[in-house]
């Protein structure tokens, strides 16, 4: 039986692969496609780690904001 977290892992991989596949199109640079896929996969990662973790959720929203913010900033830095 496939669990909720198995589906999230598949969604993360699918988002990154879709970004890589879009980078194969001549109008889209490969690094832009991967960056887009990583941004989409960040949503699933946030869901798995902070909104619905396999353990007791933390009461601190600061940790979640920092992790997601660092992911977005690093994606923007890689784009420039």
N, CA, C and O atoms as a MOPAC input file, in Angstrom:
PM7 MOZYME 1SCF
protein

 N      0.84300 1    -1.17900 1     0.00000 1
 C      0.00000 1     0.00000 1     0.00000 1
 C      0.88300 1     1.23500 1     0.00000 1
 O      1.87800 1     1.30000 1     0.72200 1
 N      0.52100 1     2.19500 1    -0.79800 1
 C      1.28300 1     3.42600 1    -0.92600 1
 C      0.79800 1     4.41300 1     0.12700 1
 O     -0.39600 1     4.69900 1     0.22200 1
 N      1.73400 1     4.93100 1     0.91600 1
 C      1.36800 1     5.86400 1     1.96800 1
 C      1.36900 1     7.30000 1     1.44200 1
 O      1.76400 1     7.57300 1     0.30900 1
 N      0.92100 1     8.18400 1     2.28900 1
 C      0.87600 1     9.61100 1     1.95800 1
 C      2.27200 1    10.14100 1     1.64200 1
 O      2.44500 1    10.92600 1     0.70900 1
 N      3.25700 1     9.71700 1     2.41300 1
 C      4.61700 1    10.21700 1     2.23600 1
 C      5.28100 1     9.63800 1     0.99000 1
 O      6.14400 1    10.28200 1     0.39400 1
 N      4.89100 1     8.43600 1     0.59500 1
 C      5.37400 1     7.87700 1    -0.66400 1
 C      4.88300 1     8.72600 1    -1.83900 1
 O      5.63100 1     8.99400 1    -2.78000 1
 N      3.63500 1     9.13800 1    -1.77300 1
 C      3.09200 1     9.99300 1    -2.83800 1
 C      3.78900 1    11.34800 1    -2.87000 1
 O      4.01700 1    11.89800 1    -3.94800 1
 N      4.13100 1    11.89800 1    -1.69600 1
 C      4.85300 1    13.16900 1    -1.66800 1
 C      6.24800 1    13.02200 1    -2.27400 1
 O      6.70500 1    13.90800 1    -2.99800 1
 N      6.92300 1    11.91700 1    -1.98600 1
 C      8.23900 1    11.69200 1    -2.57300 1
 C      8.15600 1    11.56800 1    -4.08900 1
 O      9.01800 1    12.08300 1    -4.80100 1
 N      7.13200 1    10.89500 1    -4.58500 1
 C      6.94400 1    10.78600 1    -6.03200 1
 C      6.64400 1    12.16100 1    -6.62700 1
 O      7.12400 1    12.48100 1    -7.71400 1
 N      5.86200 1    12.96800 1    -5.93200 1
 C      5.53400 1    14.31400 1    -6.42900 1
 C      6.78000 1    15.19900 1    -6.48300 1
 O      6.93700 1    15.99000 1    -7.41400 1
 N      7.66200 1    15.07400 1    -5.49700 1
 C      8.90400 1    15.85000 1    -5.50400 1
 C      9.76100 1    15.45800 1    -6.69400 1
 O     10.26700 1    16.31700 1    -7.41600 1
 N      9.92100 1    14.15900 1    -6.89500 1
 C     10.71800 1    13.68500 1    -8.02900 1
 C     10.08400 1    14.07900 1    -9.36100 1
 O     10.78800 1    14.46300 1   -10.29500 1
 N      8.76000 1    13.98500 1    -9.45000 1
 C      8.06700 1    14.34700 1   -10.69100 1
 C      8.22200 1    15.82700 1   -11.00500 1
 O      8.36700 1    16.19600 1   -12.17000 1
 N      8.19500 1    16.67600 1    -9.99200 1
 C      8.34800 1    18.11300 1   -10.21900 1
 C      9.74800 1    18.43400 1   -10.74600 1
 O      9.90100 1    19.23800 1   -11.66600 1
 N     10.75500 1    17.80800 1   -10.16400 1
 C     12.11900 1    18.05900 1   -10.62900 1
 C     12.31400 1    17.49800 1   -12.04500 1
 O     12.94300 1    18.14500 1   -12.88300 1
 N     11.78600 1    16.31600 1   -12.31100 1
 C     11.89900 1    15.73400 1   -13.64900 1
 C     11.12900 1    16.54700 1   -14.69200 1
 O     11.58200 1    16.68700 1   -15.82800 1
 N      9.97100 1    17.08000 1   -14.31100 1
 C      9.21700 1    17.93300 1   -15.23300 1
 C      9.99200 1    19.20800 1   -15.53700 1
 O      9.98600 1    19.68600 1   -16.67100 1
 N     10.65800 1    19.75700 1   -14.52800 1
 C     11.49400 1    20.92800 1   -14.76700 1
 C     12.65700 1    20.61100 1   -15.68100 1
 O     12.98900 1    21.40100 1   -16.56400 1
 N     13.28500 1    19.45600 1   -15.47800 1
 C     14.38600 1    19.05200 1   -16.34100 1
 C     13.89600 1    18.80600 1   -17.76800 1
 O     14.57800 1    19.15700 1   -18.73100 1
 N     12.72500 1    18.21000 1   -17.90000 1
 C     12.16600 1    17.96600 1   -19.22900 1
 C     11.82300 1    19.27000 1   -19.93500 1
 O     12.01600 1    19.39500 1   -21.14400 1
 N     11.31800 1    20.23700 1   -19.18500 1
 C     11.01300 1    21.52800 1   -19.81900 1
 C     12.29900 1    22.24400 1   -20.23100 1
 O     12.28800 1    23.05000 1   -21.16200 1
 N     13.39700 1    21.95600 1   -19.54800 1
 C     14.68000 1    22.53700 1   -19.92900 1
 C     15.21400 1    21.99100 1   -21.23900 1
 O     16.14000 1    22.56600 1   -21.81000 1
 N     14.65100 1    20.89400 1   -21.73000 1
 C     15.06000 1    20.34500 1   -23.01700 1
 C     14.45400 1    21.11300 1   -24.19000 1
 O     14.93400 1    21.00800 1   -25.31900 1
 N     13.41100 1    21.87700 1   -23.92400 1
 C     12.78200 1    22.67100 1   -24.97100 1
 C     13.72900 1    23.80600 1   -25.37100 1
 O     14.36200 1    24.40900 1   -24.50500 1
 N     13.83600 1    24.10400 1   -26.66600 1
 C     14.78000 1    25.14200 1   -27.10700 1
 C     14.49900 1    26.54300 1   -26.54800 1
 O     15.41400 1    27.36100 1   -26.44700 1
 N     13.25700 1    26.82200 1   -26.19100 1
 C     12.91400 1    28.15300 1   -25.68500 1
 C     13.22600 1    28.31900 1   -24.20100 1
 O     13.19500 1    29.43600 1   -23.68400 1
 N     13.52400 1    27.22100 1   -23.51400 1
 C     13.76100 1    27.26600 1   -22.07300 1
 C     15.18500 1    26.79700 1   -21.79700 1
 O     15.59200 1    25.71800 1   -22.23000 1
 N     15.93200 1    27.61900 1   -21.07400 1
 C     17.29200 1    27.22800 1   -20.69900 1
 C     17.22300 1    26.09400 1   -19.67300 1
 O     16.32600 1    26.07900 1   -18.83000 1
 N     18.16200 1    25.14700 1   -19.73800 1
 C     18.10300 1    24.00900 1   -18.80400 1
 C     18.11200 1    24.42100 1   -17.33100 1
 O     17.39900 1    23.82700 1   -16.52200 1
 N     18.91000 1    25.43000 1   -16.97800 1
 C     18.95200 1    25.82300 1   -15.56800 1
 C     17.65200 1    26.49600 1   -15.12600 1
 O     17.29600 1    26.43100 1   -13.94900 1
 N     16.95000 1    27.13200 1   -16.03800 1
 C     15.66100 1    27.74100 1   -15.70200 1
 C     14.61000 1    26.65500 1   -15.48100 1
 O     13.79500 1    26.76100 1   -14.56400 1
 N     14.62100 1    25.62400 1   -16.30200 1
 C     13.69300 1    24.50800 1   -16.11900 1
 C     13.91400 1    23.80500 1   -14.78900 1
 O     12.95700 1    23.49000 1   -14.08300 1
 N     15.17700 1    23.55800 1   -14.44500 1
 C     15.47200 1    22.91200 1   -13.17000 1
 C     15.10500 1    23.80600 1   -11.99300 1
 O     14.63000 1    23.31600 1   -10.96800 1
 N     15.31800 1    25.09700 1   -12.12900 1
 C     14.94400 1    26.02100 1   -11.05800 1
 C     13.43300 1    26.02800 1   -10.85300 1
 O     12.95900 1    26.05200 1    -9.71700 1
 N     12.68600 1    26.00700 1   -11.93400 1
 C     11.23200 1    25.95300 1   -11.82800 1
 C     10.76200 1    24.66700 1   -11.16700 1
 O      9.86500 1    24.68200 1   -10.32400 1
 N     11.37200 1    23.56000 1   -11.55600 1
 C     11.02400 1    22.28900 1   -10.93500 1
 C     11.36900 1    22.25000 1    -9.46000 1
 O     10.64300 1    21.66000 1    -8.66000 1
 N     12.47900 1    22.87900 1    -9.10000 1
 C     12.86500 1    22.88500 1    -7.68500 1
 C     11.94000 1    23.77500 1    -6.85700 1
 O     11.67900 1    23.48200 1    -5.69100 1
 N     11.45200 1    24.84400 1    -7.44500 1
 C     10.50400 1    25.70200 1    -6.72500 1
 C      9.19300 1    24.95100 1    -6.48700 1
 O      8.62100 1    25.02300 1    -5.40000 1
 N      8.72400 1    24.23800 1    -7.50000 1
 C      7.49000 1    23.46700 1    -7.33600 1
 C      7.69100 1    22.34600 1    -6.31700 1
 O      6.80700 1    22.08400 1    -5.50200 1
 N      8.84800 1    21.68400 1    -6.35900 1
 C      9.09400 1    20.59500 1    -5.41100 1
 C      9.24100 1    21.10800 1    -3.98500 1
 O      9.01600 1    20.35800 1    -3.03500 1
 N      9.61400 1    22.37200 1    -3.82000 1
 C      9.71700 1    22.96000 1    -2.48800 1
 C      8.35600 1    22.97300 1    -1.79500 1
 O      8.28100 1    22.82300 1    -0.57600 1
 N      7.29400 1    23.14800 1    -2.55500 1
 C      5.94400 1    23.13400 1    -1.97900 1
 C      5.64900 1    21.76100 1    -1.37200 1
 O      5.12500 1    21.67100 1    -0.26100 1
 N      5.98200 1    20.69800 1    -2.09800 1
 C      5.75500 1    19.34700 1    -1.57900 1
 C      6.67100 1    19.04900 1    -0.39700 1
 O      6.26000 1    18.38600 1     0.55500 1
 N      7.89400 1    19.52900 1    -0.45100 1
 C      8.82400 1    19.32900 1     0.65600 1
 C      8.33500 1    20.04600 1     1.91200 1
 O      8.40600 1    19.49600 1     3.01100 1
 N      7.84300 1    21.26200 1     1.75100 1
 C      7.28400 1    22.01500 1     2.87600 1
 C      6.11200 1    21.25500 1     3.49400 1
 O      5.97900 1    21.18300 1     4.71600 1
 N      5.26600 1    20.69100 1     2.63400 1
 C      4.12200 1    19.91800 1     3.11500 1
 C      4.58500 1    18.70800 1     3.92500 1
 O      4.02100 1    18.40900 1     4.97800 1
 N      5.60600 1    18.01900 1     3.43700 1
 C      6.06900 1    16.80300 1     4.10900 1
 C      6.83000 1    17.09700 1     5.39700 1
 O      6.75000 1    16.32200 1     6.34900 1
 N      7.55900 1    18.19800 1     5.43800 1
 C      8.40300 1    18.47200 1     6.60100 1
 C      7.72600 1    19.29900 1     7.68400 1
 O      7.98900 1    19.09300 1     8.86900 1
 N      6.86300 1    20.22700 1     7.30100 1
 C      6.35500 1    21.17500 1     8.27900 1
 C      4.84000 1    21.14800 1     8.46800 1
 O      4.37100 1    21.27100 1     9.59900 1
 N      4.07500 1    20.99400 1     7.41700 1
 C      2.62200 1    21.02200 1     7.57100 1
 C      2.06900 1    19.70100 1     8.06500 1
 O      1.13700 1    19.67400 1     8.86800 1
 N      2.64500 1    18.59500 1     7.58400 1
 C      2.14400 1    17.27600 1     7.96200 1
 C      3.32100 1    16.31500 1     8.12400 1
 O      3.44600 1    15.36600 1     7.34900 1
 N      4.18700 1    16.54400 1     9.12000 1
 C      5.37700 1    15.70100 1     9.27600 1
 C      5.02300 1    14.32400 1     9.83400 1
 O      3.96900 1    14.14600 1    10.44400 1
 N      5.91200 1    13.35200 1     9.61800 1
 C      5.64100 1    12.01700 1    10.14700 1
 C      5.79700 1    11.94400 1    11.67000 1
 O      5.42500 1    10.94400 1    12.28300 1
 N      6.33600 1    12.98500 1    12.27200 1
 C      6.47200 1    13.05700 1    13.72500 1
 C      5.61400 1    14.20400 1    14.23400 1
 O      4.90500 1    14.84900 1    13.46200 1
 N      5.68000 1    14.45300 1    15.52600 1
 C      4.91600 1    15.56100 1    16.08900 1
 C      5.36100 1    16.88300 1    15.46500 1
 O      6.56100 1    17.15800 1    15.43200 1
 N      4.44800 1    17.70100 1    14.97600 1
 C      4.84800 1    18.97300 1    14.36200 1
 C      5.42200 1    19.94900 1    15.38300 1
 O      5.07300 1    19.92500 1    16.56400 1
 N      6.30400 1    20.80000 1    14.89700 1
 C      6.89500 1    21.81600 1    15.76100 1
 C      5.92600 1    22.97500 1    15.94400 1
 O      5.06900 1    23.22300 1    15.09600 1
 N      6.06900 1    23.66800 1    17.03800 1
 C      5.23400 1    24.84100 1    17.27100 1
 C      5.86100 1    26.10200 1    16.68300 1
 O      5.21500 1    27.14700 1    16.60100 1
 N      7.12300 1    25.99500 1    16.27400 1
 C      7.83400 1    27.14700 1    15.74500 1
 C      7.59300 1    27.27800 1    14.24600 1
 O      7.94000 1    26.38700 1    13.47100 1
 N      7.00100 1    28.39100 1    13.85000 1
 C      6.82300 1    28.64600 1    12.42500 1
 C      8.05200 1    29.30400 1    11.83000 1
 O      8.18200 1    29.38800 1    10.60800 1
 N      8.94800 1    29.76700 1    12.67300 1
 C     10.16000 1    30.42100 1    12.18100 1
 C     11.04100 1    29.43600 1    11.43300 1
 O     11.58700 1    29.77400 1    10.38200 1
 N     11.18800 1    28.24500 1    11.94200 1
 C     12.03500 1    27.24300 1    11.28400 1
 C     11.52100 1    26.93600 1     9.88200 1
 O     12.31000 1    26.84200 1     8.94300 1
 N     10.22600 1    26.78300 1     9.73300 1
 C      9.65400 1    26.49800 1     8.42200 1
 C      9.88500 1    27.66100 1     7.46600 1
 O     10.24200 1    27.45000 1     6.30700 1
 N      9.68900 1    28.86500 1     7.93400 1
 C      9.89300 1    30.04200 1     7.08700 1
 C     11.34300 1    30.18300 1     6.65400 1
 O     11.61800 1    30.53200 1     5.50600 1
 N     12.26300 1    29.91800 1     7.55500 1
 C     13.68600 1    30.03500 1     7.22900 1
 C     14.09000 1    28.99000 1     6.19700 1
 O     14.80000 1    29.31000 1     5.24400 1
 N     13.65200 1    27.75800 1     6.37100 1
 C     14.03000 1    26.70200 1     5.43100 1
 C     13.46600 1    26.97800 1     4.03900 1
 O     14.18300 1    26.84100 1     3.04800 1
 N     12.21600 1    27.35700 1     3.95300 1
 C     11.61500 1    27.65000 1     2.65700 1
 C     12.25400 1    28.89200 1     2.04700 1
 O     12.51400 1    28.92500 1     0.84400 1
 N     12.50900 1    29.90500 1     2.85500 1
 C     13.14500 1    31.12700 1     2.35400 1
 C     14.54600 1    30.87300 1     1.82400 1
 O     14.91900 1    31.41400 1     0.78300 1
 N     15.32100 1    30.06500 1     2.51800 1
 C     16.67200 1    29.74300 1     2.05000 1
 C     16.60400 1    28.97900 1     0.72700 1
 O     17.43100 1    29.19900 1    -0.15800 1
 N     15.63700 1    28.09600 1     0.59100 1
 C     15.47500 1    27.36900 1    -0.67100 1
 C     15.15800 1    28.30500 1    -1.82300 1
 O     15.71400 1    28.16400 1    -2.91200 1
 N     14.26700 1    29.26100 1    -1.59000 1
 C     13.92000 1    30.21200 1    -2.64900 1
 C     15.08200 1    31.13800 1    -2.97600 1
 O     15.34300 1    31.42000 1    -4.14600 1
 N     15.77800 1    31.61100 1    -1.95500 1
 C     16.91800 1    32.50200 1    -2.19600 1
 C     18.00900 1    31.77400 1    -2.97300 1
 O     18.58900 1    32.33600 1    -3.90300 1
 N     18.28900 1    30.53800 1    -2.60200 1
 C     19.32800 1    29.80100 1    -3.32900 1
 C     18.90100 1    29.54100 1    -4.77400 1
 O     19.74700 1    29.52900 1    -5.66800 1
 N     17.60500 1    29.33400 1    -5.01800 1
 C     17.13900 1    29.16300 1    -6.39100 1
 C     17.32500 1    30.45200 1    -7.18200 1
 O     17.75900 1    30.41000 1    -8.33400 1
 N     17.00800 1    31.58000 1    -6.58800 1
 C     17.17600 1    32.86900 1    -7.26800 1
 C     18.65700 1    33.13500 1    -7.54800 1
 O     19.00700 1    33.61500 1    -8.62600 1
 N     19.51900 1    32.82500 1    -6.58700 1
 C     20.96300 1    33.02800 1    -6.77200 1
 C     21.46100 1    32.16000 1    -7.91200 1
 O     22.29700 1    32.60300 1    -8.70000 1
 N     20.96800 1    30.93200 1    -8.01900 1
 C     21.40200 1    30.06000 1    -9.09500 1
 C     20.89800 1    30.53700 1   -10.45100 1
 O     21.53000 1    30.26700 1   -11.47200 1
 N     19.77200 1    31.24100 1   -10.47800 1
 C     19.24400 1    31.76700 1   -11.73400 1
 C     20.05000 1    32.95000 1   -12.26400 1
 O     20.14200 1    33.15700 1   -13.47400 1
 N     20.62600 1    33.71600 1   -11.35900 1
 C     21.33600 1    34.93800 1   -11.77900 1
 C     22.73300 1    34.65800 1   -12.19200 1
 O     23.46000 1    35.57600 1   -12.57100 1

